[in-house]
């Protein structure tokens, strides 16, 4: 996972459910907004019983765990319970605090047309070589490729 993170970024996990994460359609690489919902503990007569606030915007999803759930009829559904998000250190602190005080954390899926483009750079590669004449292994976005030396 650490090879997927750009310099200075962090990975943090948050609990999710299908109903709080775009019906289970959020996938790694998608961009989401993180929405906190909590109960209004001292509501005024005209106040809403819950507070909802977008706490993070345009955050990249690194991973969604997948659990296969089988119902009584034998139908299998793949459900994710945890999303791992790419954040800055400050965003990690915001999300950690939100998780401790929220009744629910929701992820809202952003349109691919709405997401900010990522900077392209060859520095995203992790390069390893086992020896002088061995193949060079390059890892980019979790994909391994080997290049032989002639």
N, C-alpha and C positions, 0 to 999 in steps of 0.2 A: 504494500500500500504506500509506503513512504516514497517509492520511486515515481508514483503518480502525482505527488504534490510538488507544485512549483516552489521555489525558494521562498521562505517566509510564511508559507501557508501551513495550516493545521488541518487535521481530520478530527471530526467530533461526531459521535453517534447520538441519535435521538429516537425515542420510541415512536412508532407510528402504527396506524391501523388503516385498513383499506378505506374506510369512511373518512379518514382524516388525511388521506394522501392521494387525492384525485382518483379514487376508486381502484387503486392498485396499478394505475397506468404510468406511474413515475418510474423511470429506468436510469441506470448509471449514465452519466453524461448530460442528463437533462438539467435545466435550470429551474429553481423554485424560489418562492418567497416563503418565509417562515412566519406563521401567524400564531400568536399566543392568545388563548381564551382563558379567562378566569372569572370566578364568581364575584359579583359585587357584594362584599360582606356587609356594607352599611348603605343599602339602597334608600334613596329618597322616594317618596310616593310616586313621583313621575319618572324615576330613573329606571333604566334597563337592568335586569337581574345579572347580566354578564358584561364584562369588558372584553373587547377584541381589539388587538393591535398587531400590525405588521412590524416585526422586530428585526428581520433581515430580508434583504431583497437581492434577487439575482444570484443565488448561491448555487454552485455546481454540486450535483449529486455524484458522489464517488462510488457508492455501492448501496444495494438494497439486499438484505438477507432474504432468502427464499425458503419457506417452509411449506411442504406439501401437506394439505389438510384434506382428509377423505371424509365425506359425509356418510350417513347411514345407507344411502343408495349406491355407494361405491364411486360417486363422482369425486374427482380430485381437483382441488383448487390450489394454486400456488399463491401464498400470501406472504407479504413481507411484514416484519414487526419492528425492524430497525433500519433507519436510513443513516448512512455515513455521509457527512457533508464536508466540502472543502471551504474553510473559513480562515479569516485572519485571526491573530491572537485576541484582538478586541472583540471580534464577533463570537469567538469561542466562549469568552467570559460572559457575554450577553446571553448566549444560548444556555450556558450552564446555570445562570441565575434564573432564567425563564423556566427551565425544566423543574427547578425546585419550587417555584411558586405557581405554576400553571395548572389549571384543571385539564387542559388539553393543548397540545402543540399540533398545528395543522401545516401541511405542506401544500402550497398551491402551485400547480404546474404553469410555467411560463411558456409562451409560444416560442418556437425556435427563431422566429423573426424578431422577437422582442429581446432575446438574450444578447448581451454584449459580446462582440467577437473577442476571442482569445488571442493574445499576442503569439505570433509564431516565432519560434527560435529553435535552433539546433541544440541549444543547451539543455533541452528537456531529455536528452539521452543519458542513460547510465551505461557506461562502457566498462567491460571487464575483459581481461585477457589472462588466461591461465599460465602463459609462458611465452618464450620468445617465438616459437614456431606454431603455437596453438591457434585455434580460431578465436577471433574477437567476437564477444557476445555483446549485443546491444539490446537494451530494454527501453522501449518507449511506450508509454501508456499501457504498461503491463504486457506488451507483446515482445517476445524474445525472438531475435534473429541472430544468426551466426554468419560471420564473414570469414572465409578462409584466407590465409596469407600465402601467396605464391613466391 
